[in-house]
């Protein structure tokens, strides 16, 4: 319904298995929606999903892309992970 912070929060619950059955694929889908809506933490968490291969096929190029997007939106940890993957 367009509430990107809600998508992010629900994604966190799915990734941690809090109140719902743990489902990394569902978490990645929800974080993708949050990121598409310019919610910076959603982009960061999606980067983590791709870096670790949780809920998605591991893809360090995509992880770097999402960390870069988070960095561009001002999230320092996104910049830090982007630098690590850029080596």
PDB file of N, CA, C and O in Angstrom:
ATOM      1  N   UNK A   1       0.821  -1.199   0.000  1.00  0.00           N
ATOM      2  CA  UNK A   1       0.000   0.000   0.000  1.00  0.00           C
ATOM      3  C   UNK A   1       0.859   1.255   0.000  1.00  0.00           C
ATOM      4  O   UNK A   1       0.352   2.356   0.212  1.00  0.00           O
ATOM      5  N   UNK A   2       2.147   1.096  -0.235  1.00  0.00           N
ATOM      6  CA  UNK A   2       2.993   2.256  -0.355  1.00  0.00           C
ATOM      7  C   UNK A   2       3.658   2.722   0.921  1.00  0.00           C
ATOM      8  O   UNK A   2       4.383   3.717   0.907  1.00  0.00           O
ATOM      9  N   UNK A   3       3.429   2.024   2.029  1.00  0.00           N
ATOM     10  CA  UNK A   3       4.063   2.410   3.289  1.00  0.00           C
ATOM     11  C   UNK A   3       5.396   1.669   3.388  1.00  0.00           C
ATOM     12  O   UNK A   3       5.471   0.538   3.868  1.00  0.00           O
ATOM     13  N   UNK A   4       6.440   2.343   2.920  1.00  0.00           N
ATOM     14  CA  UNK A   4       7.724   1.672   2.783  1.00  0.00           C
ATOM     15  C   UNK A   4       8.358   1.309   4.128  1.00  0.00           C
ATOM     16  O   UNK A   4       9.033   0.284   4.224  1.00  0.00           O
ATOM     17  N   UNK A   5       8.159   2.111   5.152  1.00  0.00           N
ATOM     18  CA  UNK A   5       8.716   1.766   6.455  1.00  0.00           C
ATOM     19  C   UNK A   5       8.041   0.511   7.004  1.00  0.00           C
ATOM     20  O   UNK A   5       8.683  -0.301   7.671  1.00  0.00           O
ATOM     21  N   UNK A   6       6.766   0.356   6.729  1.00  0.00           N
ATOM     22  CA  UNK A   6       6.060  -0.859   7.132  1.00  0.00           C
ATOM     23  C   UNK A   6       6.616  -2.082   6.434  1.00  0.00           C
ATOM     24  O   UNK A   6       6.766  -3.138   7.049  1.00  0.00           O
ATOM     25  N   UNK A   7       6.924  -1.947   5.143  1.00  0.00           N
ATOM     26  CA  UNK A   7       7.540  -3.055   4.407  1.00  0.00           C
ATOM     27  C   UNK A   7       8.883  -3.417   5.018  1.00  0.00           C
ATOM     28  O   UNK A   7       9.198  -4.593   5.204  1.00  0.00           O
ATOM     29  N   UNK A   8       9.666  -2.400   5.328  1.00  0.00           N
ATOM     30  CA  UNK A   8      10.972  -2.635   5.950  1.00  0.00           C
ATOM     31  C   UNK A   8      10.805  -3.360   7.282  1.00  0.00           C
ATOM     32  O   UNK A   8      11.455  -4.378   7.521  1.00  0.00           O
ATOM     33  N   UNK A   9       9.936  -2.839   8.150  1.00  0.00           N
ATOM     34  CA  UNK A   9       9.748  -3.432   9.474  1.00  0.00           C
ATOM     35  C   UNK A   9       9.273  -4.875   9.383  1.00  0.00           C
ATOM     36  O   UNK A   9       9.750  -5.732  10.126  1.00  0.00           O
ATOM     37  N   UNK A  10       8.345  -5.149   8.485  1.00  0.00           N
ATOM     38  CA  UNK A  10       7.859  -6.515   8.310  1.00  0.00           C
ATOM     39  C   UNK A  10       8.977  -7.406   7.769  1.00  0.00           C
ATOM     40  O   UNK A  10       9.081  -8.573   8.148  1.00  0.00           O
ATOM     41  N   UNK A  11       9.802  -6.864   6.893  1.00  0.00           N
ATOM     42  CA  UNK A  11      10.959  -7.615   6.383  1.00  0.00           C
ATOM     43  C   UNK A  11      11.910  -8.008   7.500  1.00  0.00           C
ATOM     44  O   UNK A  11      12.441  -9.119   7.502  1.00  0.00           O
ATOM     45  N   UNK A  12      12.129  -7.110   8.446  1.00  0.00           N
ATOM     46  CA  UNK A  12      12.991  -7.415   9.596  1.00  0.00           C
ATOM     47  C   UNK A  12      12.384  -8.557  10.408  1.00  0.00           C
ATOM     48  O   UNK A  12      13.093  -9.468  10.836  1.00  0.00           O
ATOM     49  N   UNK A  13      11.076  -8.503  10.615  1.00  0.00           N
ATOM     50  CA  UNK A  13      10.421  -9.581  11.367  1.00  0.00           C
ATOM     51  C   UNK A  13      10.588 -10.923  10.667  1.00  0.00           C
ATOM     52  O   UNK A  13      10.863 -11.933  11.315  1.00  0.00           O
ATOM     53  N   UNK A  14      10.423 -10.938   9.339  1.00  0.00           N
ATOM     54  CA  UNK A  14      10.609 -12.182   8.596  1.00  0.00           C
ATOM     55  C   UNK A  14      12.057 -12.658   8.642  1.00  0.00           C
ATOM     56  O   UNK A  14      12.307 -13.858   8.756  1.00  0.00           O
ATOM     57  N   UNK A  15      13.001 -11.746   8.554  1.00  0.00           N
ATOM     58  CA  UNK A  15      14.402 -12.172   8.568  1.00  0.00           C
ATOM     59  C   UNK A  15      14.816 -12.716   9.930  1.00  0.00           C
ATOM     60  O   UNK A  15      15.696 -13.572  10.016  1.00  0.00           O
ATOM     61  N   UNK A  16      14.193 -12.228  10.986  1.00  0.00           N
ATOM     62  CA  UNK A  16      14.533 -12.685  12.332  1.00  0.00           C
ATOM     63  C   UNK A  16      13.592 -13.756  12.864  1.00  0.00           C
ATOM     64  O   UNK A  16      13.862 -14.355  13.905  1.00  0.00           O
ATOM     65  N   UNK A  17      12.497 -14.001  12.166  1.00  0.00           N
ATOM     66  CA  UNK A  17      11.535 -14.996  12.628  1.00  0.00           C
ATOM     67  C   UNK A  17      10.802 -14.566  13.881  1.00  0.00           C
ATOM     68  O   UNK A  17      10.494 -15.394  14.738  1.00  0.00           O
ATOM     69  N   UNK A  18      10.521 -13.284  13.995  1.00  0.00           N
ATOM     70  CA  UNK A  18       9.817 -12.763  15.164  1.00  0.00           C
ATOM     71  C   UNK A  18       8.334 -12.597  14.856  1.00  0.00           C
ATOM     72  O   UNK A  18       7.942 -11.723  14.084  1.00  0.00           O
ATOM     73  N   UNK A  19       7.522 -13.444  15.468  1.00  0.00           N
ATOM     74  CA  UNK A  19       6.079 -13.379  15.280  1.00  0.00           C
ATOM     75  C   UNK A  19       5.603 -14.041  13.996  1.00  0.00           C
ATOM     76  O   UNK A  19       4.401 -14.198  13.782  1.00  0.00           O
ATOM     77  N   UNK A  20       6.533 -14.423  13.154  1.00  0.00           N
ATOM     78  CA  UNK A  20       6.246 -15.101  11.890  1.00  0.00           C
ATOM     79  C   UNK A  20       7.313 -16.176  11.690  1.00  0.00           C
ATOM     80  O   UNK A  20       8.365 -16.148  12.329  1.00  0.00           O
ATOM     81  N   UNK A  21       7.032 -17.105  10.811  1.00  0.00           N
ATOM     82  CA  UNK A  21       8.038 -18.109  10.478  1.00  0.00           C
ATOM     83  C   UNK A  21       9.163 -17.419   9.707  1.00  0.00           C
ATOM     84  O   UNK A  21       8.905 -16.647   8.783  1.00  0.00           O
ATOM     85  N   UNK A  22      10.405 -17.697  10.089  1.00  0.00           N
ATOM     86  CA  UNK A  22      11.543 -17.069   9.417  1.00  0.00           C
ATOM     87  C   UNK A  22      11.503 -17.398   7.926  1.00  0.00           C
ATOM     88  O   UNK A  22      11.390 -18.558   7.531  1.00  0.00           O
ATOM     89  N   UNK A  23      11.599 -16.345   7.107  1.00  0.00           N
ATOM     90  CA  UNK A  23      11.506 -16.506   5.660  1.00  0.00           C
ATOM     91  C   UNK A  23      12.374 -15.427   5.009  1.00  0.00           C
ATOM     92  O   UNK A  23      11.942 -14.288   4.827  1.00  0.00           O
ATOM     93  N   UNK A  24      13.598 -15.805   4.666  1.00  0.00           N
ATOM     94  CA  UNK A  24      14.535 -14.846   4.097  1.00  0.00           C
ATOM     95  C   UNK A  24      14.094 -14.343   2.719  1.00  0.00           C
ATOM     96  O   UNK A  24      14.360 -13.197   2.356  1.00  0.00           O
ATOM     97  N   UNK A  25      13.425 -15.198   1.965  1.00  0.00           N
ATOM     98  CA  UNK A  25      12.946 -14.774   0.646  1.00  0.00           C
ATOM     99  C   UNK A  25      11.901 -13.665   0.797  1.00  0.00           C
ATOM    100  O   UNK A  25      11.968 -12.653   0.099  1.00  0.00           O
ATOM    101  N   UNK A  26      10.950 -13.845   1.692  1.00  0.00           N
ATOM    102  CA  UNK A  26       9.924 -12.834   1.945  1.00  0.00           C
ATOM    103  C   UNK A  26      10.565 -11.554   2.482  1.00  0.00           C
ATOM    104  O   UNK A  26      10.170 -10.451   2.105  1.00  0.00           O
ATOM    105  N   UNK A  27      11.551 -11.705   3.360  1.00  0.00           N
ATOM    106  CA  UNK A  27      12.255 -10.536   3.900  1.00  0.00           C
ATOM    107  C   UNK A  27      12.917  -9.749   2.776  1.00  0.00           C
ATOM    108  O   UNK A  27      12.823  -8.522   2.742  1.00  0.00           O
ATOM    109  N   UNK A  28      13.578 -10.436   1.863  1.00  0.00           N
ATOM    110  CA  UNK A  28      14.247  -9.755   0.748  1.00  0.00           C
ATOM    111  C   UNK A  28      13.224  -9.046  -0.143  1.00  0.00           C
ATOM    112  O   UNK A  28      13.477  -7.935  -0.608  1.00  0.00           O
ATOM    113  N   UNK A  29      12.083  -9.673  -0.381  1.00  0.00           N
ATOM    114  CA  UNK A  29      11.034  -9.038  -1.191  1.00  0.00           C
ATOM    115  C   UNK A  29      10.544  -7.748  -0.527  1.00  0.00           C
ATOM    116  O   UNK A  29      10.367  -6.728  -1.192  1.00  0.00           O
ATOM    117  N   UNK A  30      10.330  -7.806   0.774  1.00  0.00           N
ATOM    118  CA  UNK A  30       9.849  -6.629   1.495  1.00  0.00           C
ATOM    119  C   UNK A  30      10.904  -5.533   1.564  1.00  0.00           C
ATOM    120  O   UNK A  30      10.581  -4.350   1.460  1.00  0.00           O
ATOM    121  N   UNK A  31      12.158  -5.920   1.738  1.00  0.00           N
ATOM    122  CA  UNK A  31      13.219  -4.918   1.755  1.00  0.00           C
ATOM    123  C   UNK A  31      13.399  -4.301   0.371  1.00  0.00           C
ATOM    124  O   UNK A  31      13.755  -3.129   0.252  1.00  0.00           O
ATOM    125  N   UNK A  32      13.157  -5.075  -0.655  1.00  0.00           N
ATOM    126  CA  UNK A  32      13.210  -4.531  -2.018  1.00  0.00           C
ATOM    127  C   UNK A  32      12.136  -3.467  -2.214  1.00  0.00           C
ATOM    128  O   UNK A  32      12.399  -2.417  -2.800  1.00  0.00           O
ATOM    129  N   UNK A  33      10.934  -3.733  -1.731  1.00  0.00           N
ATOM    130  CA  UNK A  33       9.857  -2.735  -1.818  1.00  0.00           C
ATOM    131  C   UNK A  33      10.218  -1.470  -1.049  1.00  0.00           C
ATOM    132  O   UNK A  33       9.974  -0.357  -1.516  1.00  0.00           O
ATOM    133  N   UNK A  34      10.799  -1.652   0.132  1.00  0.00           N
ATOM    134  CA  UNK A  34      11.204  -0.498   0.933  1.00  0.00           C
ATOM    135  C   UNK A  34      12.291   0.301   0.217  1.00  0.00           C
ATOM    136  O   UNK A  34      12.255   1.532   0.203  1.00  0.00           O
ATOM    137  N   UNK A  35      13.240  -0.388  -0.367  1.00  0.00           N
ATOM    138  CA  UNK A  35      14.321   0.285  -1.093  1.00  0.00           C
ATOM    139  C   UNK A  35      13.773   1.026  -2.308  1.00  0.00           C
ATOM    140  O   UNK A  35      14.167   2.161  -2.576  1.00  0.00           O
ATOM    141  N   UNK A  36      12.867   0.386  -3.041  1.00  0.00           N
ATOM    142  CA  UNK A  36      12.248   1.038  -4.204  1.00  0.00           C
ATOM    143  C   UNK A  36      11.534   2.321  -3.793  1.00  0.00           C
ATOM    144  O   UNK A  36      11.420   3.259  -4.582  1.00  0.00           O
ATOM    145  N   UNK A  37      11.056   2.352  -2.553  1.00  0.00           N
ATOM    146  CA  UNK A  37      10.384   3.531  -2.019  1.00  0.00           C
ATOM    147  C   UNK A  37      11.339   4.503  -1.350  1.00  0.00           C
ATOM    148  O   UNK A  37      10.916   5.418  -0.644  1.00  0.00           O
ATOM    149  N   UNK A  38      12.652   4.295  -1.581  1.00  0.00           N
ATOM    150  CA  UNK A  38      13.692   5.192  -1.067  1.00  0.00           C
ATOM    151  C   UNK A  38      13.851   5.145   0.450  1.00  0.00           C
ATOM    152  O   UNK A  38      14.265   6.131   1.061  1.00  0.00           O
ATOM    153  N   UNK A  39      13.526   4.008   1.060  1.00  0.00           N
ATOM    154  CA  UNK A  39      13.759   3.830   2.492  1.00  0.00           C
ATOM    155  C   UNK A  39      15.146   3.221   2.652  1.00  0.00           C
ATOM    156  O   UNK A  39      15.357   2.051   2.332  1.00  0.00           O
ATOM    157  N   UNK A  40      16.080   4.011   3.143  1.00  0.00           N
ATOM    158  CA  UNK A  40      17.498   3.674   3.105  1.00  0.00           C
ATOM    159  C   UNK A  40      17.832   2.349   3.784  1.00  0.00           C
ATOM    160  O   UNK A  40      18.659   1.595   3.271  1.00  0.00           O
ATOM    161  N   UNK A  41      17.219   2.051   4.909  1.00  0.00           N
ATOM    162  CA  UNK A  41      17.533   0.804   5.601  1.00  0.00           C
ATOM    163  C   UNK A  41      17.100  -0.407   4.782  1.00  0.00           C
ATOM    164  O   UNK A  41      17.712  -1.471   4.876  1.00  0.00           O
ATOM    165  N   UNK A  42      16.052  -0.251   3.982  1.00  0.00           N
ATOM    166  CA  UNK A  42      15.634  -1.336   3.104  1.00  0.00           C
ATOM    167  C   UNK A  42      16.709  -1.658   2.083  1.00  0.00           C
ATOM    168  O   UNK A  42      16.965  -2.825   1.789  1.00  0.00           O
ATOM    169  N   UNK A  43      17.345  -0.614   1.538  1.00  0.00           N
ATOM    170  CA  UNK A  43      18.433  -0.823   0.574  1.00  0.00           C
ATOM    171  C   UNK A  43      19.612  -1.524   1.242  1.00  0.00           C
ATOM    172  O   UNK A  43      20.200  -2.447   0.678  1.00  0.00           O
ATOM    173  N   UNK A  44      19.947  -1.080   2.436  1.00  0.00           N
ATOM    174  CA  UNK A  44      21.053  -1.702   3.164  1.00  0.00           C
ATOM    175  C   UNK A  44      20.769  -3.177   3.435  1.00  0.00           C
ATOM    176  O   UNK A  44      21.613  -4.036   3.177  1.00  0.00           O
ATOM    177  N   UNK A  45      19.578  -3.464   3.955  1.00  0.00           N
ATOM    178  CA  UNK A  45      19.254  -4.858   4.273  1.00  0.00           C
ATOM    179  C   UNK A  45      19.203  -5.725   3.023  1.00  0.00           C
ATOM    180  O   UNK A  45      19.556  -6.903   3.071  1.00  0.00           O
ATOM    181  N   UNK A  46      18.770  -5.155   1.912  1.00  0.00           N
ATOM    182  CA  UNK A  46      18.771  -5.915   0.661  1.00  0.00           C
ATOM    183  C   UNK A  46      20.208  -6.199   0.234  1.00  0.00           C
ATOM    184  O   UNK A  46      20.503  -7.279  -0.279  1.00  0.00           O
ATOM    185  N   UNK A  47      21.091  -5.243   0.441  1.00  0.00           N
ATOM    186  CA  UNK A  47      22.506  -5.485   0.179  1.00  0.00           C
ATOM    187  C   UNK A  47      23.043  -6.628   1.013  1.00  0.00           C
ATOM    188  O   UNK A  47      23.789  -7.472   0.516  1.00  0.00           O
ATOM    189  N   UNK A  48      22.666  -6.658   2.278  1.00  0.00           N
ATOM    190  CA  UNK A  48      23.085  -7.747   3.164  1.00  0.00           C
ATOM    191  C   UNK A  48      22.544  -9.084   2.642  1.00  0.00           C
ATOM    192  O   UNK A  48      23.257 -10.088   2.632  1.00  0.00           O
ATOM    193  N   UNK A  49      21.283  -9.087   2.211  1.00  0.00           N
ATOM    194  CA  UNK A  49      20.684 -10.321   1.681  1.00  0.00           C
ATOM    195  C   UNK A  49      21.489 -10.852   0.501  1.00  0.00           C
ATOM    196  O   UNK A  49      21.787 -12.045   0.436  1.00  0.00           O
ATOM    197  N   UNK A  50      21.840  -9.971  -0.427  1.00  0.00           N
ATOM    198  CA  UNK A  50      22.622 -10.402  -1.594  1.00  0.00           C
ATOM    199  C   UNK A  50      24.047 -10.798  -1.214  1.00  0.00           C
ATOM    200  O   UNK A  50      24.600 -11.739  -1.783  1.00  0.00           O
ATOM    201  N   UNK A  51      24.640 -10.094  -0.265  1.00  0.00           N
ATOM    202  CA  UNK A  51      25.999 -10.435   0.153  1.00  0.00           C
ATOM    203  C   UNK A  51      26.053 -11.808   0.812  1.00  0.00           C
ATOM    204  O   UNK A  51      27.018 -12.551   0.627  1.00  0.00           O
ATOM    205  N   UNK A  52      25.017 -12.148   1.583  1.00  0.00           N
ATOM    206  CA  UNK A  52      25.007 -13.400   2.324  1.00  0.00           C
ATOM    207  C   UNK A  52      24.241 -14.517   1.621  1.00  0.00           C
ATOM    208  O   UNK A  52      24.299 -15.674   2.036  1.00  0.00           O
ATOM    209  N   UNK A  53      23.526 -14.167   0.558  1.00  0.00           N
ATOM    210  CA  UNK A  53      22.726 -15.175  -0.137  1.00  0.00           C
ATOM    211  C   UNK A  53      21.550 -15.647   0.693  1.00  0.00           C
ATOM    212  O   UNK A  53      21.218 -16.833   0.686  1.00  0.00           O
ATOM    213  N   UNK A  54      20.921 -14.734   1.404  1.00  0.00           N
ATOM    214  CA  UNK A  54      19.765 -15.089   2.231  1.00  0.00           C
ATOM    215  C   UNK A  54      18.483 -14.636   1.545  1.00  0.00           C
ATOM    216  O   UNK A  54      18.195 -13.442   1.463  1.00  0.00           O
ATOM    217  N   UNK A  55      17.721 -15.604   1.057  1.00  0.00           N
ATOM    218  CA  UNK A  55      16.455 -15.308   0.386  1.00  0.00           C
ATOM    219  C   UNK A  55      16.609 -14.982  -1.088  1.00  0.00           C
ATOM    220  O   UNK A  55      15.628 -14.922  -1.829  1.00  0.00           O
ATOM    221  N   UNK A  56      17.839 -14.773  -1.504  1.00  0.00           N
ATOM    222  CA  UNK A  56      18.172 -14.493  -2.907  1.00  0.00           C
ATOM    223  C   UNK A  56      19.462 -15.240  -3.216  1.00  0.00           C
ATOM    224  O   UNK A  56      20.181 -15.663  -2.310  1.00  0.00           O
ATOM    225  N   UNK A  57      19.743 -15.395  -4.492  1.00  0.00           N
ATOM    226  CA  UNK A  57      21.021 -16.006  -4.873  1.00  0.00           C
ATOM    227  C   UNK A  57      22.135 -15.016  -4.545  1.00  0.00           C
ATOM    228  O   UNK A  57      22.029 -13.830  -4.857  1.00  0.00           O
ATOM    229  N   UNK A  58      23.195 -15.503  -3.919  1.00  0.00           N
ATOM    230  CA  UNK A  58      24.305 -14.612  -3.558  1.00  0.00           C
ATOM    231  C   UNK A  58      24.842 -13.929  -4.808  1.00  0.00           C
ATOM    232  O   UNK A  58      25.138 -14.577  -5.812  1.00  0.00           O
ATOM    233  N   UNK A  59      24.960 -12.616  -4.724  1.00  0.00           N
ATOM    234  CA  UNK A  59      25.410 -11.816  -5.861  1.00  0.00           C
ATOM    235  C   UNK A  59      26.092 -10.569  -5.298  1.00  0.00           C
ATOM    236  O   UNK A  59      25.430  -9.607  -4.906  1.00  0.00           O
ATOM    237  N   UNK A  60      27.413 -10.602  -5.265  1.00  0.00           N
ATOM    238  CA  UNK A  60      28.151  -9.493  -4.657  1.00  0.00           C
ATOM    239  C   UNK A  60      28.045  -8.215  -5.480  1.00  0.00           C
ATOM    240  O   UNK A  60      28.155  -7.117  -4.933  1.00  0.00           O
ATOM    241  N   UNK A  61      27.832  -8.343  -6.785  1.00  0.00           N
ATOM    242  CA  UNK A  61      27.642  -7.158  -7.619  1.00  0.00           C
ATOM    243  C   UNK A  61      26.349  -6.435  -7.226  1.00  0.00           C
ATOM    244  O   UNK A  61      26.329  -5.209  -7.109  1.00  0.00           O
ATOM    245  N   UNK A  62      25.276  -7.196  -7.024  1.00  0.00           N
ATOM    246  CA  UNK A  62      24.008  -6.594  -6.592  1.00  0.00           C
ATOM    247  C   UNK A  62      24.124  -6.064  -5.169  1.00  0.00           C
ATOM    248  O   UNK A  62      23.577  -5.007  -4.852  1.00  0.00           O
ATOM    249  N   UNK A  63      24.828  -6.787  -4.317  1.00  0.00           N
ATOM    250  CA  UNK A  63      25.029  -6.314  -2.949  1.00  0.00           C
ATOM    251  C   UNK A  63      25.717  -4.957  -2.971  1.00  0.00           C
ATOM    252  O   UNK A  63      25.306  -4.033  -2.269  1.00  0.00           O
ATOM    253  N   UNK A  64      26.752  -4.842  -3.770  1.00  0.00           N
ATOM    254  CA  UNK A  64      27.483  -3.577  -3.887  1.00  0.00           C
ATOM    255  C   UNK A  64      26.569  -2.466  -4.400  1.00  0.00           C
ATOM    256  O   UNK A  64      26.645  -1.328  -3.937  1.00  0.00           O
ATOM    257  N   UNK A  65      25.710  -2.801  -5.356  1.00  0.00           N
ATOM    258  CA  UNK A  65      24.763  -1.825  -5.905  1.00  0.00           C
ATOM    259  C   UNK A  65      23.830  -1.290  -4.808  1.00  0.00           C
ATOM    260  O   UNK A  65      23.608  -0.083  -4.714  1.00  0.00           O
ATOM    261  N   UNK A  66      23.293  -2.186  -3.989  1.00  0.00           N
ATOM    262  CA  UNK A  66      22.362  -1.754  -2.944  1.00  0.00           C
ATOM    263  C   UNK A  66      23.075  -1.028  -1.807  1.00  0.00           C
ATOM    264  O   UNK A  66      22.531  -0.081  -1.240  1.00  0.00           O
ATOM    265  N   UNK A  67      24.287  -1.464  -1.472  1.00  0.00           N
ATOM    266  CA  UNK A  67      25.059  -0.724  -0.476  1.00  0.00           C
ATOM    267  C   UNK A  67      25.389   0.673  -1.005  1.00  0.00           C
ATOM    268  O   UNK A  67      25.364   1.647  -0.252  1.00  0.00           O
ATOM    269  N   UNK A  68      25.697   0.767  -2.292  1.00  0.00           N
ATOM    270  CA  UNK A  68      25.975   2.063  -2.901  1.00  0.00           C
ATOM    271  C   UNK A  68      24.763   2.978  -2.861  1.00  0.00           C
ATOM    272  O   UNK A  68      24.885   4.178  -2.617  1.00  0.00           O
ATOM    273  N   UNK A  69      23.594   2.401  -3.104  1.00  0.00           N
ATOM    274  CA  UNK A  69      22.366   3.200  -3.042  1.00  0.00           C
ATOM    275  C   UNK A  69      22.130   3.703  -1.619  1.00  0.00           C
ATOM    276  O   UNK A  69      21.759   4.859  -1.413  1.00  0.00           O
ATOM    277  N   UNK A  70      22.349   2.827  -0.645  1.00  0.00           N
ATOM    278  CA  UNK A  70      22.195   3.238   0.752  1.00  0.00           C
ATOM    279  C   UNK A  70      23.198   4.337   1.096  1.00  0.00           C
ATOM    280  O   UNK A  70      22.867   5.291   1.801  1.00  0.00           O
ATOM    281  N   UNK A  71      24.411   4.197   0.599  1.00  0.00           N
ATOM    282  CA  UNK A  71      25.442   5.217   0.836  1.00  0.00           C
ATOM    283  C   UNK A  71      25.015   6.546   0.217  1.00  0.00           C
ATOM    284  O   UNK A  71      25.133   7.595   0.850  1.00  0.00           O
ATOM    285  N   UNK A  72      24.522   6.500  -1.013  1.00  0.00           N
ATOM    286  CA  UNK A  72      24.080   7.716  -1.698  1.00  0.00           C
ATOM    287  C   UNK A  72      22.961   8.419  -0.942  1.00  0.00           C
ATOM    288  O   UNK A  72      22.793   9.634  -1.051  1.00  0.00           O
ATOM    289  N   UNK A  73      22.193   7.644  -0.171  1.00  0.00           N
ATOM    290  CA  UNK A  73      21.102   8.231   0.613  1.00  0.00           C
ATOM    291  C   UNK A  73      21.572   8.644   2.012  1.00  0.00           C
ATOM    292  O   UNK A  73      20.772   9.091   2.833  1.00  0.00           O
ATOM    293  N   UNK A  74      22.878   8.491   2.277  1.00  0.00           N
ATOM    294  CA  UNK A  74      23.428   9.014   3.517  1.00  0.00           C
ATOM    295  C   UNK A  74      23.680   8.022   4.630  1.00  0.00           C
ATOM    296  O   UNK A  74      23.988   8.436   5.748  1.00  0.00           O
ATOM    297  N   UNK A  75      23.565   6.731   4.374  1.00  0.00           N
ATOM    298  CA  UNK A  75      23.788   5.730   5.417  1.00  0.00           C
ATOM    299  C   UNK A  75      25.258   5.308   5.418  1.00  0.00           C
ATOM    300  O   UNK A  75      25.719   4.647   4.487  1.00  0.00           O
ATOM    301  N   UNK A  76      25.982   5.689   6.452  1.00  0.00           N
ATOM    302  CA  UNK A  76      27.428   5.457   6.498  1.00  0.00           C
ATOM    303  C   UNK A  76      27.792   3.982   6.389  1.00  0.00           C
ATOM    304  O   UNK A  76      28.762   3.640   5.712  1.00  0.00           O
ATOM    305  N   UNK A  77      27.038   3.104   7.041  1.00  0.00           N
ATOM    306  CA  UNK A  77      27.378   1.678   6.982  1.00  0.00           C
ATOM    307  C   UNK A  77      27.245   1.149   5.547  1.00  0.00           C
ATOM    308  O   UNK A  77      27.965   0.233   5.149  1.00  0.00           O
ATOM    309  N   UNK A  78      26.328   1.726   4.785  1.00  0.00           N
ATOM    310  CA  UNK A  78      26.234   1.373   3.364  1.00  0.00           C
ATOM    311  C   UNK A  78      27.507   1.753   2.630  1.00  0.00           C
ATOM    312  O   UNK A  78      27.988   1.001   1.782  1.00  0.00           O
ATOM    313  N   UNK A  79      28.055   2.917   2.951  1.00  0.00           N
ATOM    314  CA  UNK A  79      29.327   3.357   2.349  1.00  0.00           C
ATOM    315  C   UNK A  79      30.463   2.416   2.740  1.00  0.00           C
ATOM    316  O   UNK A  79      31.308   2.061   1.918  1.00  0.00           O
ATOM    317  N   UNK A  80      30.465   2.022   4.004  1.00  0.00           N
ATOM    318  CA  UNK A  80      31.524   1.138   4.492  1.00  0.00           C
ATOM    319  C   UNK A  80      31.504  -0.206   3.766  1.00  0.00           C
ATOM    320  O   UNK A  80      32.544  -0.691   3.320  1.00  0.00           O
ATOM    321  N   UNK A  81      30.331  -0.799   3.650  1.00  0.00           N
ATOM    322  CA  UNK A  81      30.225  -2.090   2.953  1.00  0.00           C
ATOM    323  C   UNK A  81      30.502  -1.935   1.462  1.00  0.00           C
ATOM    324  O   UNK A  81      31.083  -2.827   0.844  1.00  0.00           O
ATOM    325  N   UNK A  82      30.094  -0.825   0.887  1.00  0.00           N
ATOM    326  CA  UNK A  82      30.394  -0.573  -0.529  1.00  0.00           C
ATOM    327  C   UNK A  82      31.901  -0.561  -0.748  1.00  0.00           C
ATOM    328  O   UNK A  82      32.396  -1.160  -1.703  1.00  0.00           O
ATOM    329  N   UNK A  83      32.628   0.115   0.127  1.00  0.00           N
ATOM    330  CA  UNK A  83      34.090   0.183   0.015  1.00  0.00           C
ATOM    331  C   UNK A  83      34.702  -1.203   0.129  1.00  0.00           C
ATOM    332  O   UNK A  83      35.621  -1.540  -0.617  1.00  0.00           O
ATOM    333  N   UNK A  84      34.201  -2.005   1.057  1.00  0.00           N
ATOM    334  CA  UNK A  84      34.726  -3.366   1.234  1.00  0.00           C
ATOM    335  C   UNK A  84      34.549  -4.175  -0.047  1.00  0.00           C
ATOM    336  O   UNK A  84      35.464  -4.874  -0.480  1.00  0.00           O
ATOM    337  N   UNK A  85      33.359  -4.074  -0.650  1.00  0.00           N
ATOM    338  CA  UNK A  85      33.086  -4.863  -1.856  1.00  0.00           C
ATOM    339  C   UNK A  85      33.756  -4.271  -3.096  1.00  0.00           C
ATOM    340  O   UNK A  85      33.859  -4.942  -4.122  1.00  0.00           O
ATOM    341  N   UNK A  86      34.201  -3.049  -3.010  1.00  0.00           N
ATOM    342  CA  UNK A  86      34.843  -2.392  -4.140  1.00  0.00           C
ATOM    343  C   UNK A  86      36.323  -2.771  -4.262  1.00  0.00           C
ATOM    344  O   UNK A  86      36.977  -2.428  -5.247  1.00  0.00           O
ATOM    345  N   UNK A  87      36.841  -3.478  -3.262  1.00  0.00           N
ATOM    346  CA  UNK A  87      38.259  -3.877  -3.288  1.00  0.00           C
ATOM    347  C   UNK A  87      38.497  -5.049  -4.195  1.00  0.00           C
ATOM    348  O   UNK A  87      39.632  -5.506  -4.329  1.00  0.00           O
TER     349      UNK A  87
END
